[in-house]
Amino acid sequence: IIAIPLTGAIPVYRENPYPASNGLVVLIVLLVVIAATVAVLVRSIPANATPVIITSLVVLVLASFLLGGLFIVNPNEAKALVLFGTYKGSVKTDGFWFANPFMTKKAISLRVRNFETAKLKVNDNHSNPIEIGAIVVWKVIDSAEALFEVDDYTRYVAVQSESTLRAVATQYPYDSHAKGELSLSTHTTEVSQALEKALADRLLKAGVEVVEARISHLAYSPEIAAAMLQRQQASAIIAARQKIV
């Protein structure tokens, strides 16, 4: 068996702006060229000027083909331009633009989106089964990474959100039983900040920015809910007696 070393590294795609031309100017020029070519063609056919007719037809076909390079970028949208499998750049400024007709224009939304995880069943820091859910607000900030670094960036966000929520939930108890202890039920702000930071680190490689992440659902699992309620009531009674003393 002969091992062949890999000399080429896997490319890492980063967004770079593409200098697209003004589409309105190009459209006007092409329409003028097409109109002039048609006029010349109409005059040349009765005169049987074969070279002029052939040239006019070539120019007409070429101008019509160049019309395929016109494209529109809507507000909060980006178009990633790919030429024969090679990423050339992205256009993020909204408007009417022109680029090489051979380029594929892949649209991607830059709008803010939100995703709500399912109610996940995990064990907290004290090994108590709980149900937890979260809402993640996110948006794409790098069109090249979102399109080319991951297979499906929306699915990637969903899977990583649930995975990160599970990991964060296991780091805290549901209720705090010691002074200064952070818990899921009483320190939602701190837990949400930890969730947002952990999720931002995971989604950065997909060109996604986490705008906000917060806990949307938190409860004990049904099988232990009654027992934990009795425990909370007993803890409240003990705390009240200590306060009286």
Secondary structure as UniProt FT lines:
FT   STRAND          21..22
FT   HELIX           23..47
FT   HELIX           50..66
FT   HELIX           67..69
FT   STRAND          70..73
FT   TURN            75..76
FT   STRAND          77..83
FT   TURN            84..85
FT   STRAND          86..91
FT   STRAND          95..98
FT   TURN            101..102
FT   STRAND          104..109
FT   STRAND          113..116
FT   STRAND          120..123
FT   TURN            125..126
FT   STRAND          129..140
FT   HELIX           143..148
FT   HELIX           153..169
FT   TURN            170..171
FT   TURN            179..180
FT   TURN            184..186
FT   HELIX           188..203
FT   HELIX           204..206
FT   STRAND          208..220
FT   HELIX           222..244
//
